């Protein structure tokens, strides 16, 4: 009967996943349809749609396709210096890098995204992505066992999320849960318990997001286990499994089953330990290989003899294949990063060439304007000089004409005077010689 229930639950879970994948595929097809309607010259809009497709593939855990579309979008956003869109895309790539255990690569990508967002106007949307990136940095540093750094960035994320406009209750809960994990991993159990109480006492969060309650409850229970406080165990684990089953959250039940197996192994209840370890292995085969890897290693420690050797061999083989795949992805990511840097350098070179072209053009334009002004001014000066000379010549001609006129007038006056004198002399002479008549 138990097996029937288990397989029925597994069938329901797979059906749910298939329906979810079908829904995501419809969204992807819809975006591709929209892209086909966009003009090929509108590169920026096409890049935004590629970013959306990358998001959908990331949700559906199809990492190669997610990388492909994110990187297509990234190249265009860099080319057009579309800063906010570039930061969002880098965040998506960093999440994929984290999932592929490329923590160093993810760290570099996340810091680049933060540096871009810091330069922008701090709108609610910009600050939202800064909070997401700080949360991811917290996860990365936690995986690198740099717990103080992890907690620092998780606190930064939490501080921003609490001031954002909108509903970020679930997002805040996720960051608190990440802090809870970082605390117990670093051995700060008191802080881990305090953080769990913050989550648990938020009834709205617990009721609205039961999957988050499962995560927090599992982390809290494991912190109790590690601190040798077993009074509430395995009850808390079983409670988390019950909630997980009620919401068909099979994925998050993997780690709880693993922790239950560890607990029963520590209590030397090997049959119960095997039951939960195999249950974790069976469920993890439908999900991420990392969880399967942990389940195989756990079984190699719980089982004995040949079975233990078989699980250990399977663990080694899977671990080797995962490492090769991760190395391949890291190399590919590094190659793409190199190509991206080349594109950035080319863009800088083009920008520099354009700047110099603009400077030279402006210089030539200013020089040409100065030459034009000088030539025009010289022409005006020559024209003014010519006009002045002409005026002087006219004045000289006028003065000459005036002088000639005066001479003529003088000659006329002299001639008149001469004629008058002659007439006068003639009249006097006639009077002198004429005989007197008596």
C-alpha positions in Angstrom: 0.0 0.0 0.0 2.8 2.4 0.9 4.5 1.7 -2.5 1.2 2.5 -4.3 0.9 5.8 -2.5 4.6 6.5 -3.2 4.3 5.8 -7.0 1.0 7.7 -7.2 2.6 10.7 -5.5 5.6 10.4 -7.9 3.2 10.3 -10.9 1.4 13.4 -9.7 4.7 15.2 -9.2 5.9 14.2 -12.7 2.6 15.3 -14.2 2.8 18.6 -12.4 6.4 19.1 -13.7 5.3 18.2 -17.2 2.5 20.7 -17.0 4.9 23.3 -15.8 7.4 22.6 -18.5 4.6 22.7 -21.1 3.5 26.1 -19.8 7.1 27.4 -20.0 7.5 26.0 -23.5 4.3 27.9 -24.5 5.8 31.1 -23.1 9.1 30.5 -25.0 7.2 29.9 -28.2 5.2 33.0 -27.6 8.4 35.1 -27.2 9.9 33.6 -30.4 6.8 34.5 -32.2 7.1 38.1 -31.0 10.8 38.1 -32.0 9.9 37.1 -35.6 7.6 40.2 -35.8 10.3 42.6 -34.7 12.4 44.4 -37.4 15.8 42.9 -37.7 17.3 46.4 -37.3 15.8 46.7 -33.8 18.6 44.8 -32.1 17.9 46.1 -28.6 14.3 45.0 -28.6 15.3 41.5 -29.9 18.0 41.3 -27.1 15.3 42.0 -24.5 13.2 39.1 -25.8 16.3 36.9 -25.8 16.7 37.8 -22.1 13.1 36.7 -21.5 13.8 33.3 -23.2 16.9 32.9 -21.1 14.8 33.4 -18.0 12.3 30.8 -19.1 15.0 28.2 -19.8 16.6 28.9 -16.5 13.3 28.2 -14.7 13.0 25.0 -16.6 16.6 24.1 -15.7 17.7 23.8 -19.4 21.0 25.5 -18.6 22.7 25.3 -22.1 19.8 27.1 -23.7 19.6 29.6 -20.9 23.3 30.4 -21.3 22.9 30.7 -25.0 20.1 33.3 -24.9 21.5 35.2 -22.0 24.8 35.6 -23.8 23.2 36.7 -27.0 21.3 39.4 -25.0 24.5 40.3 -23.1 26.5 41.1 -26.3 23.8 43.4 -27.6 23.3 45.2 -24.3 27.1 45.8 -24.1 27.2 47.0 -27.6 24.4 49.5 -27.0 25.6 50.3 -23.5 22.2 49.4 -22.1 23.4 49.3 -18.5 20.3 48.1 -16.5 19.5 45.4 -19.0 23.1 44.3 -19.0 23.2 44.0 -15.2 20.0 41.9 -15.1 21.4 39.6 -17.7 24.7 39.2 -15.8 22.7 38.3 -12.7 20.9 35.6 -14.7 24.3 34.3 -16.0 25.7 34.4 -12.4 22.8 32.2 -11.1 23.6 29.6 -13.8 27.3 29.8 -12.8 26.4 29.2 -9.2 24.2 26.2 -10.1 27.2 24.8 -12.1 29.4 25.3 -9.0 31.5 27.9 -10.8 31.5 30.0 -7.7 34.5 32.1 -8.6 33.1 32.9 -12.0 29.7 33.7 -10.4 31.4 36.0 -7.9 33.1 38.0 -10.7 29.9 38.2 -12.7 27.9 39.4 -9.7 30.4 42.1 -8.7 30.4 43.4 -12.3 26.6 43.6 -12.2 26.6 45.4 -8.8 29.2 47.9 -10.1 26.9 48.7 -13.1 23.8 49.1 -10.9 25.7 51.4 -8.5 26.3 53.9 -11.3 22.5 54.1 -12.1 19.8 56.2 -10.6 18.7 54.2 -7.5 15.1 53.5 -8.5 13.0 50.7 -6.8 13.7 48.4 -9.8 17.5 49.0 -9.6 17.6 48.5 -5.8 15.5 45.3 -6.2 18.1 43.7 -8.4 20.9 44.9 -6.1 19.1 43.0 -3.3 18.9 39.9 -5.5 22.6 40.1 -6.4 23.6 40.6 -2.7 21.6 37.5 -1.8 23.3 35.5 -4.6 26.7 36.7 -3.3 25.7 35.5 0.1 25.0 32.1 -1.4 28.2 32.0 -3.3 30.4 32.9 -0.3 28.5 30.4 1.8 29.4 27.7 -0.7 33.0 28.9 -0.6 32.9 28.6 3.2 33.5 32.3 3.6 30.7 32.6 6.2 31.4 36.1 7.5 31.3 37.5 3.9 28.2 35.4 3.2 26.3 36.8 6.2 27.5 40.4 5.4 26.0 40.3 1.9 22.9 38.5 3.0 22.3 41.3 5.6 22.8 43.9 2.8 20.2 42.1 0.7 17.8 41.9 3.7 18.3 45.6 4.5 17.4 46.6 0.9 14.5 44.2 0.5 12.8 45.6 3.7 12.7 49.1 2.1 11.5 48.1 -1.3 8.0 49.1 -2.6 5.9 46.1 -3.4 5.3 42.6 -2.0 8.7 41.1 -1.1 7.6 39.0 1.8 8.7 35.7 0.2 12.0 37.2 -1.1 12.8 38.4 2.5 11.9 34.9 3.8 14.3 33.3 1.3 17.2 35.6 2.4 16.4 34.9 6.1 16.5 31.1 5.3 19.9 31.6 3.6 21.2 33.4 6.7 19.8 30.5 8.8 21.9 28.1 6.7 25.0 30.2 6.8 24.8 30.5 10.6 24.5 26.8 11.3 27.2 26.0 8.7 29.5 28.4 10.5 28.6 26.9 13.9 26.7 29.9 15.1 23.8 27.9 16.3 22.3 30.6 18.6 22.0 33.0 15.7 20.6 30.2 13.5 17.8 29.6 16.1 17.1 33.3 16.4 16.8 33.6 12.6 14.4 30.6 12.5 12.2 32.2 15.2 12.0 35.4 13.0 10.7 33.2 10.1 8.4 31.1 12.3 6.9 34.0 14.1 5.9 35.6 10.8 2.6 33.7 10.4 1.7 35.5 7.1 5.0 34.2 5.6 4.5 30.7 6.9 0.9 30.5 5.8 1.4 32.1 2.4 4.6 30.3 1.5 4.6 26.8 3.0 7.5 25.7 0.7 9.6 28.3 2.5 8.5 27.0 5.8 9.7 23.5 4.7 13.1 25.0 3.9 13.4 26.9 7.2 12.1 24.0 9.3 14.6 21.6 7.6 17.5 24.0 8.3 16.4 24.6 11.9 16.1 20.8 12.5 19.6 20.2 11.0 21.0 23.0 13.2 19.5 21.2 16.2 21.0 17.9 15.1 24.5 19.4 14.6 24.3 21.1 18.0 23.4 17.8 19.7 20.0 19.1 20.7 17.8 16.1 19.6 14.8 16.6 21.8 12.5 17.8 18.9 14.0 15.3 16.4 12.9 13.5 14.3 9.6 15.2 14.8 10.6 18.5 13.1 11.9 16.5 10.1 8.7 14.5 9.8 6.6 17.7 10.2 8.6 19.3 7.3 8.0 16.2 5.2 4.3 16.3 5.9 4.1 19.9 4.8 6.1 19.1 1.7 3.8 16.3 0.8 0.7 18.4 1.3 2.0 21.0 -1.3 3.6 18.4 -3.7 7.0 19.9 -3.0 9.0 16.8 -3.7 12.2 18.6 -4.6 12.7 20.2 -1.1 11.9 16.9 0.5 15.2 15.4 -0.9 17.4 17.2 1.7 15.0 16.5 4.5 15.1 12.8 3.7 18.9 12.9 3.6 19.0 14.6 7.0 16.6 12.0 8.4 18.9 9.3 7.1 21.8 11.0 8.8 19.9 11.3 12.1 18.8 7.7 12.2 22.4 6.6 11.2 23.7 8.6 14.2 21.0 6.9 16.4 22.2 3.5 14.9 18.7 2.9 13.4 20.1 1.6 10.2 16.9 0.3 8.6 15.2 3.7 9.0 18.4 5.4 7.8 18.4 3.2 4.7 14.7 3.9 4.1 15.1 7.7 4.0 18.5 7.5 2.2 17.0 5.5 -0.7 13.9 7.7 -0.7 16.2 10.7 -1.2 18.1 8.9 -3.9 15.0 7.9 -5.8 13.5 11.4 -5.8 16.8 13.1 -6.6 17.2 11.0 -9.8 14.4 13.2 -11.2 16.1 16.4 -10.3 19.6 17.8 -10.0 22.6 15.5 -10.0 24.1 17.3 -7.0 21.3 15.9 -4.8 21.8 12.4 -6.3 25.5 12.7 -5.6 24.9 13.4 -1.9 22.4 10.6 -1.7 24.9 8.1 -3.2 27.6 9.2 -0.8 25.2 8.9 2.1 24.2 5.4 1.1 27.8 4.3 0.7 28.2 5.3 4.4 25.0 3.6 5.6 25.2 0.3 3.5 27.9 -2.3 4.0 29.9 -4.6 1.9 29.2 -4.8 -1.9 26.2 -2.4 -1.7 28.3 0.2 -0.1 31.0 -0.3 -2.7 28.4 -0.1 -5.5 27.1 3.2 -4.2 30.6 4.6 -3.7 31.5 3.6 -7.3 28.4 5.2 -8.6 29.2 8.3 -6.6 32.8 8.5 -8.0 31.6 8.0 -11.6 28.9 10.6 -11.2 31.2 13.0 -9.5 33.8 12.6 -12.3 31.2 13.2 -15.0 29.8 16.2 -13.1 33.3 17.7 -12.7 34.0 17.2 -16.4 30.7 18.8 -17.3 31.3 21.7 -14.9 34.9 22.2 -16.2 33.5 22.2 -19.8 30.9 24.8 -18.8 33.6 26.9 -17.0 35.8 26.8 -20.0 33.0 27.7 -22.3 32.0 30.5 -19.9 35.6 31.7 -19.8 35.8 31.7 -23.6 32.6 33.7 -23.9 33.9 36.0 -21.2 37.1 36.5 -23.3 35.0 37.2 -26.4 32.9 39.6 -24.5 36.0 41.4 -23.3 37.1 41.6 -26.9 33.8 43.1 -27.9 34.1 45.6 -25.0 37.7 46.5 -26.2 36.4 46.9 -29.7 33.6 49.1 -28.5 36.1 51.2 -26.6 38.3 51.4 -29.7 35.3 52.4 -31.8 34.3 55.0 -29.2 37.8 56.4 -29.0 37.9 56.6 -32.8 34.6 58.3 -32.9 35.8 60.7 -30.2 38.9 61.6 -32.2 36.9 61.9 -35.3 34.5 64.3 -33.5 37.5 66.3 -32.1 39.2 66.5 -35.5 35.9 67.4 -37.2 35.2 70.1 -34.6 38.8 71.4 -34.9 38.5 71.5 -38.7 35.1 73.2 -38.5 36.4 75.8 -36.0 39.6 76.4 -38.1 37.5 76.7 -41.3 35.3 79.2 -39.5 38.3 81.2 -38.4 39.7 81.2 -42.0 36.3 82.2 -43.4 36.1 85.0 -40.8 39.7 86.2 -41.6 39.1 86.1 -45.3 35.8 87.8 -45.0 37.3 90.5 -42.7 40.2 91.0 -45.0 37.8 91.4 -48.0 35.7 93.9 -45.9 38.9 95.8 -44.9 40.0 96.0 -48.6 36.5 97.1 -49.6 36.6 99.7 -46.9 40.1 100.8 -47.9 39.0 101.0 -51.5 35.9 103.0 -50.6 38.1 105.3 -48.5 40.5 105.7 -51.4 37.6 106.4 -53.7 36.2 108.9 -51.4 39.6 110.6 -51.1 40.0 110.6 -54.9 36.5 112.1 -55.2 37.3 114.7 -52.7 40.5 115.5 -54.5 38.7 115.7 -57.8 36.1 117.8 -56.2 38.8 120.1 -54.7 40.4 120.3 -58.1 37.2 121.1 -59.8 36.5 123.6 -57.1 39.9 125.1 -57.6 39.4 125.2 -61.4 36.0 126.8 -60.8 37.6 129.4 -58.6 40.2 130.1 -61.3 37.5 130.4 -63.9 35.6 132.7 -61.8 38.7 134.7 -61.1 39.4 134.8 -64.8 35.9 135.9 -65.5 36.1 138.5 -62.9 39.4 139.7 -64.2 38.1 139.7 -67.8 35.0 141.6 -66.6 37.2 144.1 -64.8 39.5 144.4 -67.9 36.6 145.0 -70.2 35.1 147.4 -67.8 38.4 149.2 -67.5 38.7 149.4 -71.3 35.2 150.7 -71.6 35.8 153.2 -69.0 39.1 154.3 -70.5 37.4 154.5 -74.0 34.6 156.8 -72.7 37.1 159.1 -71.0 39.1 159.3 -74.1 36.2 160.3 -76.2 35.2 162.9 -73.8 38.7 164.4 -73.7 39.1 164.7 -77.5 35.6 165.8 -78.5 35.5 169.7 -79.3 33.5 171.9 -77.3 30.5 173.4 -79.0 29.4 176.7 -78.2 
